[in-house]
Amino acid sequence: MEFTVITKDRGSKARLGRIRTPHGDVSTPVFMPVGTQAAIKALTPEQVRGLGAEVILGNAYHLYLRPGHRLIADLGGLHRFMNWSGPILTDSGGFQIYSLGTLRKITEEGATFQSHIDGSHHFLGPETAIEIQEALDGDIMMCLDECISYPATREEVEKALGRTARWASRCKNSRRSNRQALFGIIQGGVYPDYRKRGVEEIAAIGFDGYAIGGLSVGEPKDLLLESLAATAPRLPEDRPRYLMGVGTPEDLVEGVYHGIDMFDCVIPTRCARNGLLFTNGEKVVIKNARYREDGLPLDSACDCYTCHHYSRAYLRHLYVAGEILAMVLNTIHNLRYYLRLMERIREAIREDRFRDFRDGFLRAQSG
C-alpha cells in the first residue's frame, strides 16, 4: 500500500490524498460502506460501485463465525467470494468483542467469547485476528485492540491502553507477509493524555496506517470532538488516518477538519432500513403522514437513482407496506448522499475552501 498527500487546506488540517492498493486506488478523504458479512445490506456490489464507492469494509469476527475464514480462503478470498473487485479493509473484530458484553472475557492472551449466533465458545487473540484477516485476503488489515465503554475510569483506560499496544506488537510480529497493509489502533478513552500516549506507543511500533478507535461508544459529542482534536494531529503525517465507526454527516466533516482521511459507519445503511433518509436540507422520516401525497423527489439536489425516479409518496408507500424495495431505494439514496458528501469535501479541499465549506455545512445542518 502507498499513501500520498496531494494537497492540504490552508484553513484547516484537512488534506486530499490517494491510497494505492493491489485492487485499485482510493481517493481520500473517503467513506467506506460497511459490508459486515461480505455484503452491503440491500445492494449488489455493482450498485455500490455505481454509487461511487471505491473501498468497502468487511468484518473478521462475523466472517470467522459464518461462513468461516478458511472456507472463504478456499474459494479464492473475500474479493472473489463477494464479487467485489475494489479494495477491501477488514476490521479485526475488537469492537464486536466489546459489544458482546457479558458474553466475553478479556485476558492478556486475548478474548474468550460466546458466539452471538449459537452460543458456541471461541478465542480471538492478536495472532488469530491476523490469521483470519490474511485468509480473507483483503487489502488493509486492522490490529486487534481492546475497546472499552464510556464512562471508564482512568485505571480502566490505562489497562486497556497498555494491552492494546502489546496486542499491536503481537499482530505485527505474526504477519506472514507484507502484501496486505496493517493499521494500528489508538485507544485512550476521552483522556487527552492517554490519547497522546496511545499515539506514541502505537507509532513507535510502526504501521502502514493509524486508526482512532474507542469513540462513538456513548460519550457526549463534545468529548468525542475533544478526543479527536487531541489525537488526529499527533498521528504520523505520511500515513493514512482512519476514524473508526464514527459517522454522522457532521462527524465526517469535523473529522476531515481535524485531518482524518478514512471513515466507516453503519449509519447510512441502517438508517435507510429504518426509514431515516439524509438530504441536503432536512432529515426525512419517510413513514410520516406528511409525505403520503408528496410528489416531490426525496432530494432535488441529489443525483441518485432513487431521487431521479421516485417520489416521497412512493417511498413512503413502500416503507409502510413493508416492501423490500423500500430498503433498496432508501439505501441507494443514503449511501449516495454520503459518497457525494465526500466528493464535495474533496472538491473543497482541492480548491482550498474547506473551512468555508465546513462552516456552511454545519450551519445548514443545525438550522
DAJO-V805969 format. One record per residue. N is the residue number from 1. SS is DSSP state (@ for helix, = for strand, . for the rest). OMEGA is omega in whole degrees, -180 to 180 (* if undefined). D_CENTER is the distance of its C-alpha to the mean C-alpha in Angstrom with 2 decimals. Layout:
# DAJO-V805969
n ss omega d_center
N SS OMEGA D_CENTER
N SS OMEGA D_CENTER
This chain:
# DAJO-V805969
n ss omega d_center
1 . 176 18.56
2 = 178 19.78
3 = -180 18.26
4 = 171 20.43
5 = -175 20.42
6 = 179 22.38
7 = 179 23.18
8 = 176 22.49
9 . -176 23.09
10 . -178 26.21
11 . -178 25.55
12 . 175 22.27
13 . -179 20.09
14 . 180 18.04
15 = 178 18.26
16 = -177 18.16
17 = 178 17.51
18 = 173 17.29
19 = 179 15.82
20 = -179 18.35
21 = 178 17.70
22 . -178 20.21
23 . 175 18.72
24 = -178 18.65
25 = 178 17.59
26 = 176 14.41
27 = 180 15.17
28 = 4 13.35
29 . -174 12.04
30 = 170 9.56
31 = -178 6.96
32 = 174 5.68
33 = -174 7.03
34 = 175 6.59
35 . -171 9.99
36 . -175 10.42
37 . 180 14.13
38 . 176 14.44
39 . 168 14.45
40 . -171 12.70
41 . 174 14.85
42 . -176 17.98
43 . 172 17.60
44 . 176 18.98
45 @ 180 17.34
46 @ 177 19.94
47 @ -180 18.95
48 @ 177 15.28
49 @ -180 16.68
50 @ 178 19.23
51 . 178 16.85
52 . -180 15.81
53 . 178 12.67
54 . -178 13.22
55 = 179 10.51
56 = -177 8.68
57 = 171 7.13
58 = -174 9.84
59 = -176 10.73
60 @ -179 13.86
61 @ -176 15.15
62 @ -178 15.44
63 @ 173 16.77
64 @ -180 19.12
65 @ -176 20.60
66 . 10 20.84
67 . -178 22.15
68 . -176 22.18
69 @ 180 20.94
70 @ 176 24.56
71 @ 180 25.11
72 @ 178 22.18
73 @ -180 23.62
74 @ -179 27.06
75 . 172 25.96
76 . 179 24.70
77 . -172 21.09
78 @ 179 17.85
79 @ -179 18.28
80 @ -178 21.72
81 @ -176 21.06
82 @ 178 18.67
83 . 175 20.28
84 . -174 17.39
85 . -178 18.93
86 . 180 16.11
87 = 176 13.83
88 = 170 11.60
89 = 177 9.33
90 = 177 10.26
91 = -173 9.11
92 . -177 12.46
93 . -179 12.76
94 @ -180 13.44
95 @ 179 11.64
96 @ 176 13.30
97 @ 178 16.52
98 @ -175 16.34
99 @ 179 16.00
100 . 177 19.13
101 @ -176 21.29
102 @ -179 24.91
103 @ 180 24.17
104 = 177 23.19
105 = -178 25.06
106 = 173 23.81
107 . 179 26.34
108 . -179 26.56
109 . -177 26.46
110 . -177 23.23
111 = 170 22.30
112 = -174 24.71
113 = 173 23.44
114 = 178 24.53
115 . 175 22.73
116 . -178 21.56
117 . -174 23.13
118 . 178 26.64
119 . -180 27.00
120 . -175 27.68
121 = -178 27.31
122 = 176 25.07
123 = 176 24.33
124 = 176 21.21
125 . -179 21.90
126 @ -180 20.52
127 @ 179 22.74
128 @ -180 21.83
129 @ 178 18.07
130 @ 178 18.93
131 @ -180 21.51
132 @ -176 19.21
133 @ 175 16.64
134 @ 176 19.63
135 @ 178 21.05
136 @ 173 18.03
137 . 172 18.49
138 . -178 15.12
139 . -179 14.95
140 = 177 12.70
141 = 177 13.03
142 = 173 11.90
143 . 171 14.75
144 . 180 15.53
145 . 175 15.52
146 . 178 17.17
147 . 179 15.17
148 . -174 17.73
149 . 172 18.18
150 . -1 19.51
151 . 176 22.37
152 . 179 23.26
153 . 177 26.32
154 @ 179 26.55
155 @ 179 28.00
156 @ -179 25.12
157 @ -180 22.57
158 @ 179 24.85
159 @ 180 25.24
160 @ 180 21.52
161 @ 179 21.14
162 @ -179 23.95
163 @ 179 22.84
164 @ 179 19.34
165 @ 179 21.25
166 @ 177 23.71
167 @ 179 21.19
168 @ 178 19.47
169 @ 178 22.96
170 @ 177 23.64
171 @ -178 20.52
172 @ -178 21.66
173 @ -177 25.20
174 . 178 24.50
175 . 179 23.07
176 . 177 25.60
177 . 178 24.84
178 . -177 22.88
179 . 176 22.00
180 . 177 18.32
181 = 179 16.50
182 = -180 15.60
183 = 171 13.41
184 = -176 14.71
185 = 179 13.07
186 = 172 14.82
187 . -180 15.92
188 . 178 18.78
189 . -180 18.24
190 . 180 19.55
191 . -177 22.39
192 @ -179 22.45
193 @ 177 24.85
194 @ 174 22.74
195 @ 178 19.67
196 @ 179 22.15
197 @ 179 23.45
198 @ 178 20.07
199 @ -177 19.49
200 @ -176 23.08
201 @ -178 23.00
202 @ 179 19.87
203 @ 179 20.89
204 @ 177 24.37
205 @ 176 23.26
206 . -180 21.73
207 . -180 18.53
208 . 178 17.24
209 = -176 14.27
210 = -178 13.17
211 = 174 10.21
212 = 180 10.78
213 . 174 10.40
214 . 174 12.50
215 . -174 11.80
216 . 178 11.54
217 . 177 13.88
218 . -179 16.80
219 . 176 17.83
220 . -177 19.34
221 @ -178 17.61
222 @ 177 20.13
223 @ 176 19.39
224 @ -178 15.63
225 @ 177 16.72
226 @ 179 19.48
227 @ 177 17.39
228 @ -179 15.06
229 @ -180 18.33
230 @ -173 19.87
231 @ -171 17.29
232 @ -177 15.75
233 @ -180 19.24
234 @ -178 20.36
235 . -179 17.93
236 . -176 19.78
237 . -171 20.30
238 . 179 20.43
239 . 177 17.06
240 = 178 13.51
241 = -169 11.75
242 = 176 8.07
243 = -168 7.09
244 . 169 5.01
245 . 180 4.54
246 . -168 6.77
247 . 164 7.39
248 . 177 11.06
249 @ 178 12.59
250 @ 178 14.54
251 @ -179 11.74
252 @ -180 10.44
253 @ 178 14.12
254 @ 178 14.89
255 @ 178 12.19
256 @ 179 13.67
257 @ -179 17.05
258 . 173 16.58
259 . 179 15.62
260 . -179 11.82
261 . -171 11.09
262 = 179 7.40
263 = 167 4.42
264 = 175 1.55
265 . 177 4.25
266 . -173 7.49
267 @ -175 9.69
268 @ -178 11.05
269 @ 179 12.01
270 @ 178 13.18
271 @ 178 15.07
272 @ -179 16.56
273 @ 179 18.01
274 . 173 19.38
275 . 175 20.96
276 = -172 19.17
277 = -178 18.83
278 . 176 17.74
279 . 178 20.43
280 . 173 21.66
281 . -180 23.97
282 . 169 23.74
283 . -174 21.25
284 = 170 23.11
285 = -163 23.73
286 . 180 25.25
287 . -176 27.46
288 . -176 29.49
289 @ -178 33.10
290 @ -178 33.13
291 @ -174 31.45
292 . -178 34.03
293 . -176 36.15
294 . -177 33.72
295 . -179 34.23
296 . 173 31.83
297 = 180 28.56
298 . -179 25.42
299 . -176 24.75
300 . 179 27.49
301 . -177 25.35
302 . -178 22.75
303 . -176 23.41
304 . 180 21.76
305 @ -178 23.98
306 @ -177 23.93
307 @ 179 25.19
308 @ -170 27.76
309 @ -171 29.32
310 . 180 29.07
311 = 174 30.17
312 @ 179 28.76
313 @ 180 31.72
314 @ 179 30.81
315 @ 177 27.17
316 @ 179 28.58
317 @ -180 31.14
318 @ -176 28.66
319 @ -178 26.53
320 @ 177 29.54
321 . 179 31.14
322 . -179 28.23
323 . 178 27.99
324 @ -180 25.18
325 @ 177 25.25
326 @ 180 23.94
327 @ -179 20.53
328 @ -177 20.59
329 @ 178 21.70
330 @ -180 19.52
331 @ 175 16.31
332 @ -177 17.66
333 @ -175 18.19
334 @ 179 15.02
335 @ 178 12.83
336 @ 177 15.54
337 @ -179 15.60
338 @ -177 12.01
339 @ 176 12.70
340 @ 176 16.14
341 @ 179 15.05
342 @ 176 13.36
343 @ 179 16.65
344 @ 177 18.64
345 @ -180 16.92
346 @ 178 17.67
347 @ -180 21.14
348 @ 178 21.78
349 @ -179 20.98
350 @ -178 23.16
351 . 176 25.91
352 . 179 25.62
353 . -175 25.22
354 @ -179 21.71
355 @ 177 23.16
356 @ 178 25.25
357 @ -179 22.42
358 @ -179 20.37
359 @ 180 23.54
360 @ -180 24.40
361 @ -177 21.06
362 @ 176 21.00
363 @ -178 24.68
364 @ -179 24.16
365 @ -179 21.45
366 @ -179 23.72
367 . * 26.76
